Amino acid sequence: MSSAQKRIQAVKQHLTPEQKYAQAVDPVASMNEERAKASFDIRALTLLMDGGQKQTDLKEKIMQELERDPLFKMDDIHDISKSELRERTMEKFRSMLHYLQNESVETFKKRMEIVSLIDPGFWTRFGVHYGLFVGALQSNATSGQLGYWFEKGALSLSNFVGCFAMTEIGHGSNVPGLETTATFDEASDQFIIHTPTLTATKWWIGGAAHSATHAAVFAQLIVKGKRYGTKCFVVPLRDPKTYNTLPGINIGDIGKKMGRDGIDNGWIQFTHVRIPRGYMLQKHTKVSRAGHVKEPKLQQLASRVTMVADSGHFSKKALSIAIRYAAVRRQFAGSNANGIETKLLDYPIHQRRLMPLLAQTFAMLFTGTEMTDMYNIMMSRLDGAKEGDEDLDEVIEILKETHSTSAGLKAFCTWNCLNTIEACRQACGGHGYSAYTGLAQMYQDFAVQCTWEGDNTILTLQLGRYLISCYRDALNGKKLSPGVGYLNNLDNLIGKKCQVKSLEELLSPEVIIEGWQVVCANVVRNAGIEFEENLKKGLQPDDAYEQCSQSRLYAAKLHSFGYLFNRFADGVSKISGSVHDILIKVCLLYGLYSIEENAGAFLQYEYFTPAQIEFVRSSVNKLCAEVREQAIPLVDSFNLSDYIINSPLGRKDGNVYVHYFEQVKRSNPQGEHPYFNRLIKPLIERDIGGGDYEDEEAGLESEDEDDE
């Protein structure tokens, strides 16, 4: 025993029982105890997840800058009104514009990624202009048009604030079904933008209610009486000098929402609004002065890649709060604990609530990186592709896979994240219901991710449709892309059983990957067979797909489970050392947990036996306990500052009760009673004939009566 340890022991011998108890349950000491368990290099894992030292340094620099920026004050965010919140949202534009104009694109993207965790409402509002409106210009405008709108102020936000007007009150996911019309008038060389019905009213349009001067409006192109589908038009909404709406423009506020109230979402109706022909963005479809329409072979792809990564980042924040709280919160003492209550994190059932979600979060983070790389490759290929290029067909195939995979994973991961946030809130017990915990607001702010950029069920069905198409292509001998390559191996996978010789061999990424391939091959095949049967009944392809929608949904869901594990296992296989040792446990936990969650499919297709599934279940329990020992170091590797987390229960030092109490007192100062004289006094002092007397016994029966 070292001299320092001897001194500590000597001090402990002089402590009273009360002092020993206080020391044993001290939250800060409990957190330090957890942090000392780290079996791996926490900083190395941080660098790995961030993408290297340079990215981590940049992230830490931006976190510090935002924390010190008075415009990004967040500690009172739960106690301000909707109007105050919207004013703050617009104030933050000033700070962000400085960085937008002085930072590289990659640095600013990282800044906005961090901002999304601090203030999702502002991130969305800023993103409406620079992500959606400017993004619509970049995706749909010719180079000349892009330069024109940038000169008009779209890039500098000079006399110009944009919004993205796609969704209508009667149409969301079905973009081809939008009702707003853009009719070409050859005589004037103008388009007439019109809202023909109530259901064509543009709805949920961020920035429309109070701040936008221009909108990227998606409307049905009509030329010489013929419809050419949904195209994008820039439509001025307000005079930037007075902010009065322009003739034919009706705008309103859609009011209180579930979350993100810093965004002034509004509705827009157009009544025969005329715009120049050049205000139609014509990078793809072109309309000439004479009314000739030229459409491209290659259509645009809406990517949802960033929403996969967003799900991982928001899950990190929620789990940082719940796991840190569980490491210091104590409830009930064991029989041999000398009255010292047990940490929540030491209860097996609490480990079961949080550790699989921690593993799932790592899986989403690895997959988000994979999807981002895939998207960037696809976009660089697409930007260089032209009609007639030899590799155009290959580019289109990449488009199909990226579109379908990102659609399915957007749904899968945003659902997972929303469930994770709510599970974390409930895991914090009663305190999870407090706004100051941060989890309730996080849930409200994130919920929209499950319905914007495409309703999750619809997106999952899109992936299911793609899988059926791949299945049919595989039967015809076509070599598929790697993500669905298992469908080229149907003969070997259908009917295949797990070949391990011992139960312990199940604890292998290779076995889990094969298991998912077998299950996914079966469910996709079943969906494909059902689709073919519907065609034989005489149904048109679209109707046949609708009739097998449940099979498509199920196939897409299981494919996403397998895809996520595949990407996670592949990423972990490239790592070595102590970081690999902990991540392989986390990876196996996610893989086995995902099997347990879908045990019915593995039993139905007989890849696993009931005994093997039972072993999977017991292994999940064991891995939960093992990952629990590293839970705080794993959360620390997320490298989110206390400012970013913005929750007293998620404070890094573990001193949760002190921080919680201080925030409650600071945010709710005591003063004169707000409504005693007006409401309470008349109520409790009303005359009900009961008399005005005091009885020191307060109705307590005499001791003599008790003795009888």
C-alpha positions in Angstrom: 0.0 0.0 0.0 1.4 3.4 -1.0 1.9 6.2 1.5 -1.0 8.2 0.0 -3.3 5.2 0.3 -2.2 4.7 3.9 -3.0 8.4 4.7 -6.4 8.0 3.1 -7.1 4.9 5.2 -6.0 6.7 8.3 -8.4 9.6 7.6 -11.2 7.1 7.0 -10.6 5.5 10.4 -11.4 8.8 12.1 -14.6 9.4 10.2 -17.9 9.1 11.9 -20.5 6.7 10.4 -22.4 9.6 9.0 -19.3 11.0 7.4 -18.4 7.6 5.9 -21.9 7.3 4.5 -21.8 10.8 3.0 -18.4 10.0 1.4 -19.7 6.7 0.0 -22.7 8.3 -1.7 -21.1 11.5 -2.8 -22.1 12.0 -6.5 -18.8 13.5 -7.5 -16.9 10.6 -5.9 -19.2 8.2 -7.6 -18.5 9.8 -11.0 -14.8 9.8 -10.4 -15.0 6.1 -9.5 -16.7 5.3 -12.8 -14.2 7.3 -14.8 -11.3 5.5 -13.2 -12.6 2.2 -14.6 -11.6 3.1 -18.2 -9.9 0.2 -19.8 -9.2 2.0 -23.1 -7.8 5.3 -24.3 -10.8 7.6 -24.2 -9.0 10.3 -26.2 -8.1 7.8 -28.9 -11.8 6.8 -29.3 -12.8 10.4 -29.4 -10.3 11.0 -32.3 -11.5 7.9 -34.1 -15.2 9.0 -33.9 -14.4 12.6 -34.9 -12.2 11.6 -37.8 -8.8 12.6 -36.4 -7.0 15.1 -34.2 -7.6 18.0 -36.6 -11.4 17.5 -36.5 -11.4 17.0 -32.7 -9.4 20.3 -32.2 -11.9 22.1 -34.5 -14.9 20.7 -32.7 -13.5 21.8 -29.3 -12.6 25.2 -30.6 -16.2 25.7 -32.0 -17.8 24.4 -28.8 -15.8 27.0 -26.8 -16.6 29.9 -29.2 -20.3 29.1 -29.0 -20.3 28.8 -25.3 -18.7 32.2 -24.9 -21.0 33.9 -27.5 -23.7 35.8 -25.6 -26.1 35.3 -28.5 -26.0 31.6 -27.8 -27.0 31.8 -24.1 -28.9 28.6 -23.5 -29.3 28.2 -19.7 -32.7 30.0 -19.7 -34.1 28.5 -22.9 -36.8 26.6 -21.0 -38.3 29.8 -19.5 -38.8 32.2 -22.4 -41.9 32.8 -24.5 -42.4 31.8 -28.2 -42.0 35.4 -29.3 -38.7 35.8 -27.3 -37.5 32.5 -28.7 -38.1 33.7 -32.3 -36.3 37.0 -31.7 -33.3 35.1 -30.3 -33.3 32.9 -33.3 -33.0 35.8 -35.7 -30.4 37.5 -33.5 -28.2 34.4 -33.9 -28.1 34.9 -37.6 -25.7 37.8 -37.1 -23.2 35.6 -35.4 -23.5 32.8 -37.9 -23.2 35.2 -40.9 -19.7 36.2 -39.6 -18.5 32.6 -39.7 -20.3 31.8 -43.0 -18.3 34.6 -44.6 -15.0 33.9 -43.0 -14.7 30.1 -42.7 -14.2 27.3 -45.2 -17.2 25.2 -46.2 -16.0 22.2 -44.2 -15.4 24.2 -41.1 -18.8 25.9 -41.3 -20.5 22.5 -41.8 -18.8 21.3 -38.6 -20.0 24.5 -36.8 -23.6 23.9 -37.9 -23.4 20.3 -36.8 -22.5 21.4 -33.3 -25.2 24.2 -33.4 -27.8 21.6 -34.2 -27.1 19.9 -30.8 -27.2 23.3 -28.9 -30.3 24.9 -30.6 -32.1 22.6 -33.1 -34.6 25.4 -33.7 -32.0 27.9 -34.8 -30.2 25.2 -36.8 -33.4 24.5 -38.7 -34.2 28.2 -39.3 -30.7 28.9 -40.6 -30.8 25.7 -42.6 -34.1 26.7 -44.2 -32.3 29.5 -45.9 -28.8 28.2 -46.5 -29.6 24.5 -46.6 -33.0 24.3 -48.3 -33.4 27.6 -50.2 -29.8 28.0 -51.3 -29.6 24.2 -51.7 -32.6 24.4 -54.1 -30.7 27.0 -56.1 -27.6 25.0 -56.3 -29.5 21.8 -57.2 -31.9 23.3 -59.7 -30.5 26.6 -61.1 -28.2 27.0 -64.1 -24.9 28.6 -63.5 -26.2 31.9 -64.8 -29.3 31.7 -62.6 -27.2 30.8 -59.5 -25.0 33.8 -60.1 -28.0 36.0 -60.5 -29.7 35.0 -57.3 -26.4 35.2 -55.4 -25.9 38.8 -56.7 -29.4 39.6 -55.6 -28.4 38.7 -52.0 -29.3 35.0 -51.5 -25.8 34.1 -50.4 -25.0 37.2 -48.3 -28.5 37.5 -46.8 -28.6 41.1 -48.1 -32.3 42.3 -48.5 -33.0 38.6 -49.0 -34.2 35.8 -46.8 -35.3 32.6 -48.4 -37.7 29.8 -47.5 -38.5 26.4 -49.0 -42.1 26.0 -50.1 -42.7 22.4 -51.0 -45.1 20.9 -48.5 -48.9 21.6 -48.8 -51.6 21.1 -46.2 -52.9 18.3 -48.3 -49.6 16.8 -49.6 -46.3 16.0 -48.0 -44.4 12.9 -49.0 -46.2 12.7 -52.4 -44.2 15.5 -54.1 -45.5 14.5 -57.6 -49.0 15.1 -56.3 -48.5 18.7 -55.2 -51.4 20.9 -56.4 -49.8 24.4 -56.7 -49.6 25.3 -60.4 -47.1 27.2 -62.5 -48.7 27.9 -65.8 -46.6 29.4 -68.6 -48.1 32.5 -70.3 -46.4 32.8 -73.7 -47.8 36.3 -74.4 -46.1 37.8 -71.4 -43.2 35.3 -71.1 -44.2 34.8 -67.5 -45.3 32.0 -65.2 -48.5 32.3 -63.2 -48.1 30.7 -59.7 -51.5 29.8 -58.3 -53.1 28.0 -55.3 -56.1 26.3 -56.9 -57.6 24.7 -53.7 -57.4 24.9 -49.9 -55.3 21.7 -49.9 -52.8 23.3 -52.2 -51.9 25.9 -49.5 -48.2 25.7 -48.7 -47.9 24.6 -45.1 -45.2 24.2 -42.5 -43.0 26.6 -44.4 -40.1 27.6 -42.1 -39.5 31.3 -42.2 -42.7 32.1 -44.1 -44.7 33.6 -41.2 -42.4 36.6 -40.4 -39.0 36.6 -42.0 -38.8 35.2 -45.6 -38.7 37.6 -48.6 -38.5 34.9 -51.3 -39.6 31.2 -51.6 -38.4 28.3 -53.6 -41.8 27.1 -54.6 -42.5 23.6 -55.9 -45.4 23.6 -58.3 -46.8 21.7 -61.3 -45.3 23.0 -64.5 -48.1 23.5 -67.1 -47.1 24.6 -70.7 -49.7 24.8 -73.5 -52.1 22.8 -71.3 -49.7 19.9 -70.7 -48.4 19.0 -67.2 -44.7 18.3 -66.9 -44.5 17.4 -63.2 -43.3 19.3 -60.1 -40.5 21.9 -60.7 -38.9 24.6 -58.7 -39.6 28.4 -59.0 -38.3 31.4 -57.1 -41.2 33.5 -56.0 -40.8 36.9 -54.2 -43.1 37.1 -51.1 -42.4 40.5 -49.4 -41.0 43.9 -50.2 -37.6 43.7 -48.3 -37.8 47.4 -47.4 -41.2 47.3 -45.7 -41.9 43.6 -45.3 -45.3 44.1 -46.7 -46.5 41.1 -48.7 -46.6 41.5 -52.5 -49.8 41.4 -54.6 -51.4 38.0 -54.7 -49.5 36.7 -51.7 -51.3 35.6 -48.6 -49.2 34.5 -45.6 -50.0 33.4 -42.0 -48.5 31.8 -39.0 -49.4 28.1 -38.3 -49.0 28.7 -34.6 -47.7 26.6 -31.7 -45.9 23.4 -32.5 -44.7 20.3 -30.6 -41.1 21.7 -30.6 -38.7 24.0 -32.4 -40.8 27.1 -31.8 -37.9 29.3 -32.7 -38.9 28.7 -36.3 -41.7 30.9 -37.7 -43.4 28.2 -39.7 -46.2 29.7 -41.8 -48.7 29.0 -44.6 -48.7 30.6 -48.1 -51.4 31.0 -50.7 -50.7 32.4 -54.2 -53.5 34.0 -56.3 -52.4 34.3 -59.9 -48.9 35.6 -59.0 -46.8 36.4 -62.0 -43.1 35.8 -62.2 -40.6 36.1 -65.1 -39.8 32.9 -67.0 -36.2 33.1 -65.8 -37.5 32.6 -62.2 -38.1 28.9 -63.0 -34.8 27.1 -62.1 -33.8 25.4 -65.3 -30.7 23.4 -64.7 -32.7 20.2 -65.6 -36.0 21.0 -67.2 -35.9 23.9 -69.6 -38.8 26.1 -71.0 -38.0 28.3 -74.0 -39.5 31.7 -74.9 -41.7 29.8 -77.4 -43.0 27.4 -74.9 -40.8 24.4 -75.8 -40.0 22.1 -72.9 -36.8 20.0 -72.7 -36.6 17.4 -70.0 -33.4 15.6 -68.8 -32.8 11.8 -68.8 -31.2 12.0 -65.4 -33.5 13.2 -62.5 -32.4 14.6 -59.2 -31.9 12.6 -56.0 -33.1 13.9 -52.7 -30.6 12.6 -50.2 -31.3 12.1 -46.5 -27.7 11.1 -45.5 -27.2 13.8 -42.9 -30.3 12.7 -40.9 -28.6 9.3 -40.3 -25.6 11.1 -38.7 -27.9 13.5 -36.9 -29.7 10.6 -35.2 -26.4 9.4 -33.8 -25.4 12.8 -32.5 -28.7 13.4 -30.8 -28.6 9.9 -29.2 -25.1 10.7 -27.9 -26.5 13.8 -26.1 -29.5 11.9 -24.6 -27.4 9.0 -23.4 -24.7 11.3 -21.9 -27.5 12.7 -19.7 -29.1 9.4 -18.7 -25.9 7.3 -18.2 -24.1 10.0 -16.2 -27.2 10.4 -14.0 -27.5 6.6 -13.5 -23.9 6.5 -12.4 -24.6 8.8 -9.4 -28.3 8.3 -8.7 -28.8 5.8 -5.9 -32.0 3.9 -5.0 -32.5 1.3 -2.3 -29.8 -0.5 -0.4 -28.8 -4.2 -0.7 -28.9 -6.5 2.3 -25.1 -6.4 2.8 -24.6 -2.7 1.8 -24.5 -1.2 5.2 -27.3 1.2 4.2 -25.5 2.5 1.2 -28.0 2.6 -1.7 -27.2 1.0 -5.1 -26.4 3.1 -8.2 -29.0 2.8 -10.8 -26.3 1.8 -13.3 -25.6 -1.3 -11.2 -29.1 -2.7 -11.5 -29.2 -5.3 -14.4 -32.6 -4.0 -15.5 -31.2 -0.4 -15.8 -28.3 -1.8 -17.8 -30.8 -3.4 -20.1 -32.6 -0.1 -20.6 -29.5 1.9 -21.6 -26.6 -0.3 -22.7 -28.2 -1.6 -25.9 -29.1 1.9 -26.8 -25.5 3.0 -26.3 -24.4 0.2 -28.6 -27.0 1.2 -31.2 -25.8 4.8 -31.1 -22.2 3.7 -32.0 -23.7 1.6 -34.8 -25.5 4.7 -36.1 -22.4 6.8 -35.9 -20.3 4.4 -37.9 -23.1 4.0 -40.4 -23.5 7.8 -40.7 -19.9 8.1 -41.6 -20.3 5.3 -44.2 -23.4 6.9 -45.7 -21.7 10.4 -45.9 -18.7 8.9 -47.8 -21.1 7.1 -50.1 -23.1 10.2 -50.8 -20.0 12.3 -51.5 -18.7 9.8 -54.0 -22.0 9.7 -55.7 -22.3 13.4 -55.9 -18.9 13.9 -57.4 -19.7 11.2 -60.0 -23.0 12.8 -60.7 -21.6 16.3 -61.1 -19.3 15.0 -63.8 -21.8 12.9 -65.6 -23.5 14.0 -68.8 -26.0 12.5 -71.1 -24.2 10.0 -73.5 -21.4 9.3 -71.0 -20.3 5.7 -71.0 -20.6 5.4 -67.2 -23.9 7.2 -67.0 -25.8 3.9 -66.3 -23.4 3.1 -63.5 -23.9 6.5 -62.0 -27.7 6.0 -62.2 -27.2 2.6 -60.3 -25.3 4.4 -57.6 -28.0 7.0 -57.4 -30.7 4.3 -56.9 -28.8 2.5 -54.2 -27.9 5.7 -52.3 -31.4 7.1 -52.6 -33.0 3.9 -51.4 -30.5 3.1 -48.6 -30.5 6.7 -47.3 -34.4 6.7 -47.4 -34.6 3.5 -45.4 -31.8 4.4 -42.9 -33.2 7.9 -42.4 -36.5 6.3 -41.2 -34.7 3.5 -39.2 -32.3 5.8 -37.4 -34.6 8.7 -36.7 -37.1 6.2 -35.2 -34.3 4.7 -33.1 -33.1 8.1 -31.9 -36.6 9.3 -30.9 -37.1 6.1 -28.9 -33.7 6.5 -27.4 -34.5 10.0 -26.2 -37.7 8.9 -24.6 -36.1 5.8 -23.0 -33.4 8.1 -21.5 -36.0 10.5 -20.2 -37.9 7.7 -18.4 -34.6 6.2 -17.2 -34.1 9.5 -15.2 -37.3 8.8 -13.3 -39.3 11.8 -12.0 -36.5 14.3 -12.8 -36.7 13.3 -16.4 -40.0 15.1 -16.6 -38.4 18.4 -15.7 -37.7 20.7 -18.6 -34.3 21.5 -17.1 -33.2 17.9 -17.6 -33.3 18.7 -21.4 -34.7 15.4 -22.5 -38.4 16.5 -22.9 -37.4 19.4 -25.1 -35.0 17.2 -27.0 -37.8 14.7 -27.7 -40.1 17.5 -28.9 -37.4 19.0 -31.1 -36.3 15.7 -32.6 -39.8 14.3 -33.3 -40.2 16.2 -36.5 -37.3 14.3 -38.0 -39.6 11.3 -38.3 -42.0 13.1 -40.6 -40.1 15.8 -42.4 -38.0 15.1 -45.4 -40.4 12.2 -46.0 -42.7 10.3 -43.6 -40.7 7.4 -42.2 -43.2 4.8 -43.1 -43.3 6.0 -46.7 -39.5 6.1 -46.9 -39.3 2.5 -45.4 -41.7 1.4 -48.1 -39.5 3.0 -50.7 -36.6 0.9 -49.5 -38.8 -2.2 -49.6 -39.8 -1.5 -53.2 -36.1 -1.2 -54.1 -35.3 -4.5 -52.4 -38.0 -6.2 -54.4 -36.6 -4.7 -57.6 -33.2 -6.0 -56.6 -34.6 -9.4 -55.9 -36.1 -9.6 -59.4 -32.9 -8.3 -60.9 -30.9 -11.0 -59.1 -33.2 -13.7 -60.5 -32.4 -12.4 -63.9 -28.6 -12.7 -63.3 -27.8 -9.1 -62.6 -24.9 -8.4 -60.3 -26.1 -6.2 -57.5 -24.3 -3.5 -55.5 -22.6 -4.6 -52.3 -25.4 -3.3 -49.9 -27.9 -5.8 -51.4 -25.3 -8.3 -52.8 -26.7 -11.1 -50.5 -29.6 -11.3 -53.0 -27.1 -12.7 -55.5 -26.6 -15.6 -53.2 -30.2 -16.8 -52.6 -29.5 -20.4 -53.5 -27.0 -20.7 -50.6 -28.9 -18.5 -48.1 -32.4 -19.8 -48.3 -32.8 -22.7 -45.9 -29.3 -22.2 -44.4 -28.8 -22.9 -40.7 -26.2 -21.7 -38.2 -23.3 -24.2 -38.4 -21.5 -23.3 -35.1 -20.3 -26.3 -33.1 -20.6 -24.5 -29.7 -22.8 -21.8 -28.3 -19.8 -19.6 -27.7 -19.1 -19.5 -31.4 -22.2 -17.4 -31.8 -20.3 -14.5 -30.3 -18.7 -13.7 -33.7 -19.5 -10.8 -36.1 -19.2 -13.2 -39.0 -22.0 -15.4 -37.6 -24.2 -12.4 -36.9 -23.6 -11.0 -40.4 -24.5 -14.4 -42.0 -27.6 -14.7 -39.8 -28.8 -11.3 -41.0 -28.1 -12.2 -44.6 -30.2 -15.4 -44.3 -33.1 -13.7 -42.6 -33.0 -10.7 -45.0 -32.8 -13.0 -48.0 -35.9 -14.9 -46.9 -38.0 -11.8 -46.1 -37.1 -10.0 -49.3 -37.8 -13.2 -51.3 -41.2 -13.5 -49.6 -42.0 -9.9 -50.5 -40.9 -10.5 -54.0 -43.0 -13.6 -54.4 -46.0 -11.8 -53.0 -45.4 -9.0 -55.5 -45.2 -11.5 -58.4 -48.5 -13.2 -57.3 -50.2 -9.8 -57.3 -49.0 -9.2 -60.9 -50.4 -12.6 -61.9 -53.8 -11.5 -60.6 -53.8 -8.7 -63.1 -52.7 -5.8 -60.9 -50.6 -3.0 -62.3 -47.1 -2.8 -60.7 -47.9 0.2 -58.5 -51.1 -1.6 -57.2 -49.1 -4.8 -56.7 -46.5 -3.0 -54.6 -49.3 -1.5 -52.5 -50.9 -4.9 -51.9 -47.6 -6.2 -50.5 -46.8 -3.1 -48.5 -46.6 -4.9 -45.2 -44.1 -7.4 -46.6 -42.1 -4.5 -48.0 -42.1 -2.7 -44.7 -40.9 -5.8 -42.8 -38.2 -6.6 -45.4 -36.9 -3.0 -45.3 -36.9 -3.0 -41.5 -34.8 -6.2 -41.2 -32.5 -5.1 -44.0 -31.8 -1.9 -42.1 -30.9 -3.9 -38.9 -28.5 -6.0 -40.9 -27.0 -3.1 -42.8 -26.4 -1.1 -39.6 -24.6 -4.0 -38.0 -22.6 -4.7 -41.1 -21.3 -1.2 -41.3 -20.5 -1.2 -37.5 -18.7 -4.5 -37.7 -16.7 -3.4 -40.8 -15.6 -0.2 -39.1 -14.5 -2.0 -35.9 -12.6 -4.6 -37.9 -10.2 -1.8 -39.0 -9.3 -0.8 -35.5 -6.7 -2.2 -33.1 -5.6 -2.0 -29.5 -7.7 -1.2 -26.5 -10.2 0.8 -28.5 -10.9 -2.3 -30.6 -11.3 -4.4 -27.4 -14.1 -2.2 -26.1 -15.8 -1.5 -29.4 -16.0 -5.2 -30.3 -18.0 -5.8 -27.1 -20.2 -2.8 -28.0 -20.6 -4.2 -31.6 -21.5 -7.7 -30.4 -24.0 -6.2 -27.9 -25.7 -4.4 -30.8 -25.6 -7.4 -33.0 -27.0 -9.8 -30.4 -29.5 -7.3 -29.1 -30.8 -6.7 -32.7 -31.2 -10.5 -33.1 -33.0 -10.8 -29.8 -35.4 -8.0 -30.9 -36.2 -9.9 -34.0 -35.9 -13.4 -32.6 -39.2 -14.5 -34.4 -37.6 -14.1 -37.8 -34.5 -16.0 -36.9 -36.6 -18.8 -35.5 -39.1 -18.7 -38.4 -36.4 -19.3 -40.9 -34.6 -21.7 -38.6 -31.2 -20.0 -38.8 -31.0 -20.3 -35.0 -32.5 -22.9 -32.7 -34.5 -22.0 -29.6 -31.5 -23.0 -27.5 -29.3 -20.7 -29.5 -31.7 -17.8 -29.2 -31.8 -18.3 -25.4 -28.0 -18.2 -25.4 -28.2 -14.9 -27.4 -30.5 -13.5 -24.7 -28.2 -14.5 -21.9 -25.2 -13.1 -23.8 -27.0 -9.7 -24.1 -27.3 -9.7 -20.3 -23.6 -10.5 -19.9 -22.5 -7.9 -22.5 -24.8 -5.3 -20.9 -22.9 -5.8 -17.6 -19.5 -5.7 -19.3 -20.3 -2.5 -21.3 -21.8 -1.0 -18.2 -18.3 -1.1 -16.6 -17.1 1.2 -19.4 -20.3 3.3 -19.8 -18.9 6.5 -18.4 -15.6 6.4 -20.3 -17.7 5.6 -23.5 -19.9 8.6 -22.9 -16.9 10.7 -22.2 -15.5 9.7 -25.6 -18.4 11.6 -27.2 -16.6 14.7 -26.0 -19.6 16.9 -25.5 -19.1 19.9 -23.1 -21.5 20.7 -20.3 -22.6 23.7 -22.4 -23.6 21.4 -25.3 -25.4 18.9 -23.0 -27.2 21.7 -21.2 -28.6 19.5 -18.5 -27.7 19.4 -14.8 -28.3 15.6 -14.7 -25.7 15.2 -17.5 -22.9 17.3 -15.9 -19.5 15.8 -16.3 -18.4 16.3 -12.7 -21.4 14.3 -11.4 -22.5 17.0 -9.0 -26.0 16.7 -10.4 -28.1 17.8 -7.4 -26.2 21.0 -6.7 -26.4 22.0 -10.4 -30.0 21.0 -10.6 -31.1 22.9 -7.5 -29.1 26.0 -8.5 -30.7 26.1 -12.0 -34.2 25.8 -10.6 -33.6 28.6 -8.1 -32.0 30.8 -10.7 -34.7 30.3 -13.2 -37.6 30.6 -10.7 -36.7 33.4 -8.2 -38.9 33.7 -5.2 -40.9 36.9 -4.9 -44.3 38.2 -3.9 -47.0 35.6 -4.4 -48.4 36.1 -7.9 -52.1 35.5 -7.3 -52.7 35.0 -3.5 -54.8 38.2 -3.1 -56.7 37.7 -6.3 -57.5 33.9 -6.2 -56.3 32.0 -3.1 -57.3 34.4 -0.4 -61.0 34.7 -1.5 -61.1 30.9 -1.8 -59.7 29.9 1.6 -61.3 32.8 3.5 -64.8 32.4 2.3 -67.4 31.9 5.0 -68.7 28.3 5.2 -69.9 28.5 8.8 -67.3 26.2 10.2 -66.1 28.6 12.9 -62.7 30.2 13.5 -60.8 28.3 16.2 -57.5 26.7 16.8 -57.1 23.2 18.4 -53.6 22.3 19.4 -54.5 18.6 19.3 -55.6 19.1 15.7 -58.3 16.5 16.1 -56.0 13.8 17.5 -57.8 11.3 19.7 -56.7 11.1 23.3 -54.2 8.5 24.5 -56.8 7.2 26.9 -59.1 6.3 24.0 -56.2 4.4 22.3 -55.6 2.4 25.5 -59.2 1.2 25.5 
